[in-house]
């Protein structure tokens, strides 16, 4: 049976991430902090299940999941990592356009890392893509947030889900408030000074 784990936003970083049109420096800072806590909560969940790090594959969904990669690589140093590029097709389906090396043929757990799940179809497509390269004893979606339909879809498909908010609204396939820009990883394309400095110039 799937387990849904919501992480407390006791320090308010998710509220900053969720704020409408936050400054890029603030959104990027929030993603960094949320990534650290999400990776920690995911590691704790794996430990409770008795899953050893070297039996874990972290599948980083590009581009949004790349924002969280540093935190997961730091918190789960013994895990394997693979990068997946997934693209929505005109038909509404999601296809895998890129998959980096998958070192082992079987894992006790695959952790799918992404910022936002709007419909859940990307997570299902990622599972299908990896199924051609390795077997898994279980799947876990590690997300900053998810819409209600996405959470229900992936939970019904057998994924555990860990995140700060798993019941956001969705409108036309976009999480409301619109977090699509962060989900796409567009924060990477902003100037370095804007991404990493607040107005006071602190890093």
Backbone as a ProteinNet text record, in pm:
[ID]
protein_1_A
[PRIMARY]
XXXXXXXXXXXXXXXXXXXXXXXXXXXXXXXXXXXXXXXXXXXXXXXXXXXXXXXXXXXXXXXXXXXXXXXXXXXXXXXXXXXXXXXXXXXXXXXXXXXXXXXXXXXXXXXXXXXXXXXXXXXXXXXXXXXXXXXXXXXXXXXXXXXXXXXXXXXXXXXXXXXXXXXXXXXXXXXXXXXXXXXXXXXXXXXXXXXXXXXXXXX
[TERTIARY]
84.1	0	87.7	52.5	132.6	127.1	237.9	243.4	266.5	187.5	201.6	259.2	372.2	441.6	450.3	382.2	390.5	486.4	580.3	682.3	630	648.5	602.9	682.3	611.1	676.3	698.6	760.7	774.2	857	949.5	1032.6	986.4	874.7	814.7	877.4	967.4	1032.5	936.9	844.3	747.8	655.6	618.4	535.5	607	738.9	815.6	816.6	837.5	838.4	703.5	596	460.5	410.5	475.6	429	419.1	314.7	295.7	408.3	474.7	580.4	687.2	746.8	853.2	976.5	1059.8	1186	1265.6	1338.3	1411.2	1509.6	1579.1	1676.1	1606.3	1483.6	1411.7	1359.1	1309.1	1259.9	1373.7	1489.5	1604.1	1652.8	1655.2	1695.5	1598.1	1468.7	1368.7	1385.2	1411.1	1430.5	1550.4	1658	1775.5	1740.1	1671.9	1636.9	1537.8	1437.5	1338.6	1402.6	1496.8	1566.1	1641.7	1705.8	1779.8	1685.7	1572.2	1477.7	1408.9	1378.5	1315.4	1408.3	1534.2	1631	1646	1646.7	1656.5	1536.7	1416.4	1294.1	1289.4	1338.5	1342.1	1439	1556.5	1654.9	1599.3	1527.7	1467.5	1361.7	1282.2	1179.9	1245.4	1352.6	1422.1	1480.5	1537.5	1596.8	1489.9	1372.1	1263	1217.6	1230	1191.7	1304.3	1419.5	1532.6	1602.6	1593	1654.6	1794.4	1895.1	2032.7	2054.9	2139.1	2164	2215	2300.2	2357.6	2258.8	2136.2	2029.4	1922.4	1959.7	1866.8	1914.6	1820.1	1846.4	1764.1	1832	1763.2	1750.8	1628.8	1601.8	1564.8	1654	1635.8	1566	1443.8	1365	1403.9	1450.8	1496.8	1379.9	1373.3	1483.5	1460.7	1336.2	1306.9	1383.4	1396.3	1465	1610.5	1670.3	1810.6	1833.2	1730.2	1742.1	1762.9	1712.8	1719.9	1835.7	1900.1	2006.7	2117.6	2169.1	2278.9	2241.2	2119.3	2077.4	2068.6	2015.4	2001.8	2137.7	2226.5	2360	2435.7	2413.8	2479.6	2420.5	2287.6	2219.5	2221.1	2229.5	2231.1	2356.5	2475.3	2598.8	2621.8	2559	2579	2485.2	2388.3	2289.7	2344.6	2285.6	2313.2	2220.2	2262.5	2180.7	2171.5	2056.5	2037.1	1954.4	1973.3	1901.2	1803.9	1679.5	1578.8	1527.2	1527	1462.5	1328.4	1221.2	1086.7	1014.7	948.1	881.9	735.5	650.7	509.2	491.4	412.4	384.7	253.5	235.7	110.4	-13	5.4	-106.9	-144.3	-59.2	-84.3	-6.2	59	141.3	277.2	353.9	487.8	587.8	691.4	791.7	928.7	1009.4	1146.4	1237.6	1304.8	1394.8	1541.6	1568.9	1707.7	1710	1803	1823.1	1970.8	2032.1	2174	2191	2312.8	2345	2272.2	2222	2162.6	2258.3	2332.9	2443.6	2404.1	2289.7	2253.3	2124.6	2102.5	1984	1864.9	1889.6	1779.8	1809.8	1705.5	1716.4	1602.7	1631.5	1525.6	1426.3	1472.6	1382.9	1433.9	1342.2	1373.5	1305.1	1384.2	1333.3	1328.4	1209.7	1190.7	1192.5	1287.6	1311.9	1266.6	1172	1126.2	1070.8	1060.2	1006.3	855.8	783.5	637.7	576.5	471.3	391.7	255.7	224.2	96.5	-12.1	19.7	-78.1	-36.4	93.5	145.1	188.5	154.3	187.8	338.3	411.6	557.5	619.9	570.9	623.4	593.7	475.2	442	527.8	554.5	638.9	782.5	828.8	964.2	976.9	875.4	877.8	883.7	803.7	803.4	938.2	1002	1132.9	1237.8	1236.1	1335.9	1309.3	1183.8	1150.3	1220.1	1263.5	1335.6	1482.6	1528.2	1669.6	1695.5	1596.3	1618.2	1484.3	1491.8	1375.5	1379.9	1263.8	1257	1167.3	1211.4	1129.6	1024.2	1027.9	929.9	966.9	869.7	891.3	849.5	927.1	899.4	915.4	815.7	824.1	859.6	972.7	1017.2	995.6	900.5	856.5	846.7	868.8	838.7	688.2	612.5	467.1	404	276.6	201.6	56.1	-8.8	-152.2	-228.2	-351.2	-434.1	-449.9	-483.8	-496.2	-366.6	-252.5	-124.7	-94.6	-116.3	-92.4	-180.4	-306.3	-397.7	-357.5	-312.4	-273.2	-151.3	-46.4	77.3	62.2	-17.9	-42.6	-117.2	-215.9	-289.8	-199.2	-93.3	2.6	107.8	100.2	188.9	308.9	320.7	431.6	405.6	508.5	507.3	534.4	482.7	503.7	548.3	659.3	711	717.1	660.7	664.8	609.5	618.2	570.5	420.7	367	223	182.7	90.7	51.5	-89.4	-150.7	-291.8	-315.6	-224.3	-242.1	-349.5	-405.7	-503.5	-433.3	-507.8	-452.9	-556.8	-509.2	-598	-535.3	-599	-544.3	-409.7	-385.5	-258	-146.8	-178.3	-77.8	-115.5	-16.9	-43	-76.6	-177.4	-220.1	-191.7	-112.7	-57.5	43.2	63.5	144.2	290.5	332.3	471.6	545.4	486	543.8	682.9	712.6	845.9	951.4	919.4	1014.2	1024.4	911.7	911.5	1000.5	1004.2	1084.5	1231.5	1265.8	1405	1454.8	1365.7	1408.5	1490.8	1492.5	1576.7	1723.5	1760.8	1899.1	1937.1	1839.1	1869.6	1881.5	1848.6	1859.1	2004	2040.7	2179.4	2227.5	2355.1	2411.7	2388.4	2411.7	2394.8	2252.1	2155.4	2015.3	1976.5	2033	1996.9	2049.7	2170.4	2239	2254.1	2205.7	2218.2	2081.1	2061	1940.7	1970.6	1871.6	1897.1	2007.9	2036.4	2143.7	2280.3	2281.2	2408.4	2457.6	2374.7	2418.2	2397.2	2488.3	2473.5	2397
-120	0	125.1	222.2	344	424.9	492.1	581.4	724.1	816.2	957.1	1028	1096	1163	1311.7	1393.1	1538	1595.7	1675.5	1736.5	1870	1895.6	2021.8	2140.4	2248	2371.4	2464.7	2411.6	2484.7	2611.8	2616	2735.5	2824.8	2790.4	2878.1	2878.9	2785.6	2787.9	2746.3	2654.9	2618.1	2735.4	2811.2	2929.4	3028.1	3042	3130.1	3076.8	2946.5	2881.4	2898	2888.2	2889.8	3030.5	3131.9	3269.2	3306.6	3380.3	3422.4	3517.5	3483.5	3566.6	3606.9	3511.6	3548.4	3593.3	3680	3713.9	3586.1	3583.1	3460.4	3420.5	3518	3482.9	3415.3	3460.7	3402.3	3263.4	3247.8	3117.1	3015.2	3055.1	2963.3	2927.4	3023.7	2997.7	2900.4	2920.1	2830.8	2689.3	2675.7	2543.7	2473.6	2546.6	2487.6	2431.9	2511.5	2468.5	2352.1	2362.8	2256.3	2127.9	2138.8	2020.9	1948.4	2024.8	1963.4	1885.6	1946	1878.2	1761.2	1777.1	1668.3	1548.4	1573.8	1464.7	1395.2	1473.2	1413.2	1327	1376.6	1299.9	1173	1181.5	1064.3	960.2	1004.7	912.4	844.7	919.1	861.9	758.1	787.2	692.3	563.5	573.7	454.9	374.5	443.5	374.8	300.5	363.5	296.9	170.1	169.5	51.9	-50.7	-19.2	-110.4	-118.7	-11.1	-10	51.5	-23.4	25.4	122.8	224.8	326.7	267	165.5	111.2	27.2	15.3	-53.9	44.2	173.5	279.8	344.7	368.3	448.5	576.3	690.4	818.8	862.5	869.8	911.6	1059.4	1141.8	1287.2	1329.5	1381.6	1420.7	1562	1572.6	1701.1	1777.9	1913.4	1986.6	2017	2013	2053.7	1977.8	1845	1764.5	1800.4	1860.4	1900.2	2003.3	2082.5	2180	2110.9	1988.7	1915	1815.6	1795.2	1695.2	1715.3	1838	1852.3	1803.3	1831.6	1789.6	1637.9	1573.1	1427.1	1358.5	1413.2	1354.8	1364.6	1472.8	1490.3	1399.3	1385.8	1310.1	1160.1	1118	975.5	944.6	961	944.8	803.5	704.1	566.6	522	605.2	568.3	589.5	519.8	546	657.7	729.2	837.4	821.6	852.3	859.1	983.7	1038.5	1158.3	1121.5	1169.1	1142	1272.3	1279.7	1389.9	1341.4	1407.2	1365.3	1481.8	1456.4	1562.8	1527.8	1628	1610.7	1615.9	1523.8	1515.8	1587.9	1628.5	1694.2	1610.2	1478.7	1389.6	1391.8	1454.3	1457.3	1352.3	1260.6	1160	1220.5	1147.4	1190.9	1086.6	1130.5	1039.6	1070.3	966.4	982.4	1018.7	1132.6	1177.5	1158.9	1131.7	1115.3	1032.5	940.7	860.9	830.9	875.3	847	704.5	665.7	528.5	484.1	359.9	296.1	184	200.5	108.5	-35.6	-57.6	-192.2	-236.6	-367.4	-421.8	-435.8	-420.3	-429.7	-341.9	-275.7	-192	-225.6	-207.9	-228	-112.2	6.2	121.2	217.5	271.8	381.9	506.7	613.5	741.3	837.5	886	981.2	1121.3	1202.4	1334.2	1443.3	1527.9	1638.8	1747.5	1868.5	1978.5	1968.3	1950.8	1960.7	1850.3	1788.6	1695.5	1759.6	1786.4	1850.5	1747.2	1654.1	1551.4	1411.9	1391.4	1259.6	1177.5	1222.5	1142.6	1133.2	1238.3	1234.7	1126.5	1112.9	1009.8	870.1	850.2	719.7	691.2	795	777	745.5	807.2	779.7	633.6	584.2	442.9	351.7	380.8	298.1	300.1	417.1	427.5	345.4	352.8	279.4	129.3	89.1	-53.2	-129.5	-57.3	-122.2	-146.3	-90.3	-99.2	-163.9	-163.7	-223.1	-258.4	-347.3	-383.9	-308.4	-289.9	-216.7	-289.4	-288.6	-346.5	-249.8	-124.8	-25.6	111.6	200.8	333.5	440.5	549	661.6	790.8	877	1008.5	1110.8	1177.6	1282.5	1415.9	1494.5	1615.8	1730	1851.5	1964.4	1973.3	1961	1960.7	1883.5	1852.2	1774.8	1819.7	1812.7	1841.1	1721	1744.2	1635	1523.6	1554.5	1446.2	1369	1439.8	1371.7	1278.3	1326.3	1241.9	1117.6	1135.4	1021.5	922.8	975.8	889.4	805.6	869.4	794.7	703.4	744.6	656.8	531.4	549.1	434.1	342.5	400.3	321.2	255.2	278.8	210.3	288.3	414.6	496.3	542.9	542.4	624.9	768.3	866.4	1005.7	1084.3	1156.9	1241.9	1384	1480.7	1618.7	1713.1	1840.7	1942.6	1966.7	1952.8	1968.9	1875.8	1784.3	1682.7	1703.8	1816.9	1837.4	1975.5	2021.8	2151	2139.8	2254.8	2258.7	2246.7	2210.2	2202.5	2258	2333	2395	2381.2	2304.5	2285.9	2218	2128.5	2057.7	2135.9	2252.3	2335.6	2350.8	2331.5	2346.7	2492.4	2512.9	2648.6	2672.4	2776.8	2879.8	2820.8	2890.6	2838.8	2828.2	2703.8	2677.4	2617.3	2625.9	2562.5	2610.2	2737.7	2790.4	2721.9	2701.5	2633.7	2486.8	2425.9	2286.5	2265.3	2363.5	2350.8	2380.4	2423.2	2451	2578.7	2671.1	2794.2	2884.5	2853.8	2932.9	2922.4	2812.5	2796.9	2899.9	2948.9	3037.3	3183.3	3213.9	3352.6	3386	3514.2	3553.6	3502.6	3469.4	3414.2	3508.4	3635.8	3730.3	3732.3	3716.1	3719.8	3591	3480.5	3352.7	3337.4	3384.3	3349.5	3464.6	3581.1	3693.2	3750.9	3787.4	3861.3	4010	4097.3	4240.2	4297.8	4234.4	4284.9	4232.9	4147.1	4095.3	3973.7	3913.7	3794.7	3672.5	3576.4	3451	3350.4
0	0	0	-79.8	-89.6	39.1	67.4	182.9	133	184.5	152.6	273.1	254	364.2	334.2	414.3	397.9	500.9	453.8	538.1	589.2	716.5	774.8	719.7	690.4	644.1	763	865.9	992.4	978.5	881.9	865.4	750.6	686.1	586.8	449	419.2	288.7	177.7	205.8	102	70.3	172.1	148.7	56.4	72.5	-15.5	-158.3	-170.6	-301.8	-372	-295.3	-349.7	-379.3	-325.1	-341.1	-489	-523.2	-662	-703.8	-814.2	-870.6	-768	-697.7	-604	-681.6	-623.1	-689.2	-714.6	-824.4	-858	-748.1	-689.9	-586.3	-469.5	-436.1	-323.2	-357.8	-479.9	-521.4	-524.1	-577.4	-585.3	-445.8	-355	-217.6	-151.7	-176.8	-119.9	-173.3	-303.7	-362.1	-298.3	-275.6	-210.7	-73.3	7.5	143.5	140.9	53.6	43.3	-6.4	-100	-150	-40.1	48.2	158.4	250	283.3	372.5	303.7	174.8	100.2	89.2	60.4	52.1	186.5	295.1	427.6	460.4	429.1	456.9	372.4	248.9	162.3	216.4	259.8	317.5	442	524.2	644.8	609.9	507.2	462.2	413.6	336.7	287.6	402.8	501.3	616.4	695.7	711.6	784.5	713.8	582	502.8	494.2	554.1	551.5	417	338.2	205.5	214.8	175.1	177.5	62.1	86	-15.9	-146.6	-138.8	-262	-341.8	-289.1	-361.3	-408.4	-411	-450.1	-580.1	-670.1	-789.9	-778.5	-782.9	-785.5	-931	-979.5	-1117.2	-1114.9	-1165.5	-1162.3	-1291.1	-1277.4	-1393.7	-1436.7	-1560.4	-1613.4	-1674	-1653.2	-1593.4	-1446.3	-1400.8	-1264.3	-1158	-1174.9	-1075.5	-1058.8	-1163.2	-1154.1	-1045	-1015	-906.4	-772.1	-759.9	-634	-630	-742.6	-750	-646.2	-625.9	-528.5	-388.1	-345.4	-211.7	-202	-304.8	-300.8	-312.9	-395.2	-407.9	-276.5	-201.2	-72.5	34.2	34.5	140.7	116.3	-11.6	-46.4	-129.2	-70.1	-147.6	-198.9	-136.6	-180.4	-289.9	-325.1	-426.5	-567.2	-662.8	-803.4	-851.1	-955.7	-1012	-1163.1	-1216.5	-1360.3	-1391.3	-1510.2	-1552.7	-1663.9	-1650.6	-1752	-1811.1	-1944.3	-2013.4	-2066	-2027.7	-2065.7	-2131.4	-2242	-2316.8	-2342.5	-2323.6	-2355.6	-2507.7	-2559.1	-2701.7	-2735	-2861.8	-2900.6	-2866.4	-2863.5	-2832.5	-2684.6	-2602.6	-2458.5	-2381.6	-2453	-2386.7	-2350.9	-2272.1	-2232.4	-2280.2	-2350	-2404.4	-2345.9	-2330.6	-2281.1	-2397.9	-2386.7	-2492.6	-2455.5	-2328.8	-2284.2	-2157.2	-2148.9	-2027.9	-2015.4	-1906.4	-1885.1	-1832.6	-1811.4	-1773.7	-1647.4	-1650	-1532	-1491.8	-1381.1	-1350.2	-1318.7	-1253.8	-1211.5	-1280.7	-1280.5	-1347.3	-1253	-1122.3	-1025.8	-904.5	-854.8	-734.8	-638.6	-510.5	-410.6	-411.6	-452.3	-460.4	-566.3	-645.8	-737	-683.2	-666.5	-617.5	-735.4	-767.2	-877	-818.4	-861.6	-802.1	-898.4	-853.3	-936.3	-844.3	-897.1	-816	-798.5	-910.1	-909	-995	-944.5	-1025.2	-1048.1	-1174.6	-1206.7	-1237.8	-1328.8	-1365.2	-1319.9	-1297.4	-1261.5	-1381.4	-1503.2	-1622	-1644.8	-1607	-1625.3	-1537.9	-1415.8	-1326.1	-1380.8	-1435.7	-1493.1	-1616.2	-1697.4	-1815.3	-1775	-1668	-1619.9	-1576.9	-1508.7	-1467.7	-1589.8	-1690.8	-1811.5	-1881.1	-1884.2	-1948.7	-1874.3	-1742.2	-1663.6	-1662.2	-1679.4	-1677.7	-1789.6	-1893.7	-2003.2	-1969	-1855.8	-1820.3	-1684.8	-1595.9	-1464.2	-1399.3	-1302	-1222.1	-1090.6	-1030.3	-903.8	-805	-677.7	-572.4	-520.5	-567.4	-523.3	-575.7	-580.2	-635.6	-535.9	-532.4	-443	-521.7	-515.6	-579.6	-473.4	-490.9	-398.9	-469.4	-419	-486	-386.6	-433.8	-346.7	-328	-438.2	-424.8	-538.9	-520.5	-617.7	-615.2	-729.2	-731	-675	-635.7	-585.7	-689.3	-816.4	-915.2	-936.9	-936.2	-956.4	-839.9	-717.5	-600	-605.1	-637.8	-642.8	-751.9	-867.1	-978	-943.3	-893.8	-868	-745.7	-647.8	-532.8	-577.7	-666.1	-718.6	-799.4	-858	-935.9	-846.9	-715	-622	-573.6	-611.1	-563.5	-419.9	-336.4	-216.4	-261.7	-189.4	-227.3	-105	-118.7	-11.5	-64.9	9.6	-35.6	69.2	40	133.9	121.4	1.9	-19.6	-132.2	-101.8	-199.4	-251.7	-216.6	-250.8	-311.3	-396.3	-461.7	-570.7	-605.6	-714.1	-848.5	-951	-1086.6	-1183.2	-1281.2	-1378.8	-1516.5	-1603.1	-1737.8	-1739.3	-1645.6	-1640.6	-1575.8	-1515.9	-1449.9	-1303.1	-1215.8	-1073.2	-1043.8	-963.2	-926.8	-779.3	-743.2	-831.6	-930.3	-1041.7	-1150.9	-1110.7	-1082.5	-1048.5	-1167.9	-1284.7	-1403	-1435.3	-1412.5	-1443.8	-1358.4	-1231.5	-1144.7	-1183	-1217.4	-1256.7	-1379.2	-1468.6	-1589.2	-1564.1	-1444.3	-1414.5	-1475.7	-1510.9	-1576	-1484.9	-1356.9	-1266.7	-1306.8	-1373.3	-1416.7	-1522	-1596.1	-1707.9	-1667.4	-1541.2	-1497	-1467.3	-1468.2	-1441.5	-1306	-1299.2	-1175.9	-1058.3	-1078.5	-967.9	-918.1	-1009.2	-969	-899.7	-945.6	-886.7	-745.2	-721	-598	-498.9	-532.5	-439.8	-409.3	-284.3	-251	-267	-249.2	-272.3	-186.1	-73	13.2	-29.9	-132.5	-184.2	-111.3	-22.1	50.4	-35.2	-23	-96.2	-11.3
[MASK]
+++++++++++++++++++++++++++++++++++++++++++++++++++++++++++++++++++++++++++++++++++++++++++++++++++++++++++++++++++++++++++++++++++++++++++++++++++++++++++++++++++++++++++++++++++++++++++++++++++++++++++

